[in-house]
Amino acid sequence: MGEMEKSAARAEVEPLPENVRSVQPGGGKCYSLELAWGRWRRWYLKTFRKGYVDEMRRLRQGSTDGAPHEVLDPRDLKFCRNQCTASWAPEHDRFRWRDKIPFARWGLAELLIMGSTLLAVTIATALLPGWWSLLAVPCGVVLFLIVYFFRDPQRQVPQTPGVWVSPADGKLVEITRLDHHDYIGGPAIRLGIFLSIFNVHINRAPERARVIKLSYHPGQFLNAMNPRSAELNESMWIGMEEEAAPHRRFVVRQISGLIARRIVCDIRPGEVLERGAQFGMIKLGSRTELIVPAEGFEIEAALGQTLQAGSTVIGRYQPAADAAEISSATDRLSNS
C-alpha cells in the first residue's frame, strides 16, 4: 500500500492521560511558587479589581472547564492551557508583550528566582575584602549560564514544501532505522538530538501537524547521553499527524536528563501546530527524539551536526503533489 492510499484514514484524537494535569506534569519548586503567586494574584483581582475581572470574563473565548483553578486572565493559562479551551484574542491579551521578551516564558520564574539570588550573591562576594572578592567570578559565571540557558532567540522557519525542521537545538547523536513502529504503522527512522546546558531548550514542531495523542512517563534522570535514558527517563511522548496529505504520523519525544528535571508541553489533543511553532521546553540538559515514517524520507542532517530548532532542515519528503504526478506518470508508462 503506497503513501497516498495510506493517507485516506485520519487518526482519531485521544484525550489527555490522567497523569497529565499541567503543562509541567513533573511539578517542581519554582512551579509550586508560581501556583502560590497565582492564588494570591487571583484573590487580589477579585477583591480590588472586579471591573477588570468582569471585562476579562466577557472577552474570554472557549471554556474553562477542566482547569484546576479559576482562569481570570491569560496569565492563569500558563500551566493549565492543555486542560481547557479558554483563550483571549491577541488584541485582548494585555500580557502578550511577554512573548517579545528574549527568554523562555515557561522559565521566567526560574530565571527570576535563581538569577536574582545569584546576582545578590555575586554583588555580596564582590564587596568582600581582599582575595575573597574573587569568589564573585564563579558566581558571575553561573549567573551568566542561567540567563544564557533560558534565552529564546527568534528563528527563521523554512517554508519550502516537504521539508521537516529540527524539533530541538543540539547535536544529532542518533540515526536509527526501525523495522516497524506501532504508531506510525510501518518502518520508521528515529533521530536523537542531545541538548547540552549551552543549547536553547525550547521545542518546536517539525512540520504543520495535528496533535493526536500524548503520553507522560515519570521516570529516572539518567545522563541524556546514556542510551538507556531514552527508555528509563522521564519523558513526554507526542503522537502527531501531518495536516497535509498524505497525513503521515510521526512522534516527538521530550526526554529529561541528569540535570533536567522538568518537561513542559502545553499543547492540547486535536490542536494544529504550524511548522516551527513552540510547544514546550525541557529545563536544563536533555534529549529530544523525532520518529518519522521511513518511506520517502531523505535525511539532510549529518550525524554529529549541530541543529537549531525550527530553522535547520533535518530531512524532507517529496511534496504530495509531486509524488502524485510521478505516480501518475509511472502508471502511464507502464500501460503504454
Buried (B, 14 or more C-beta within 10 A) or exposed (E): EEBEEBBEEEBEBBEBBEEBBBBBBBBBEBBEEBBEEBEEBBEEBEEEBEEBBEEBEEEBEEEBEEBEBBBBBBBBBBBBBBBBBBBBEEEBBEEEEBEEEEBBBBBBBBBEBBBEEBBEBBEEBBEEEEEEEEBBEEBBEBBEEBBEBBBBEEBEBBEEEBBBBBBBBBBBBBBEEEEEBEBBBBBBBBBBBBBBBEBBBBBBBBBBBBBBBBBBBEBEBBBBBBEEBBEBBBBBBBBBBBBBBBBBBBBBBBBBBBBBBBBBBBBBBEBBBEBBBBBBBBBBBBBBBBBBBBBBBEBEBEEEBEBBBBBBBBBBBBBBEEBBEEEEEEEEEEEE
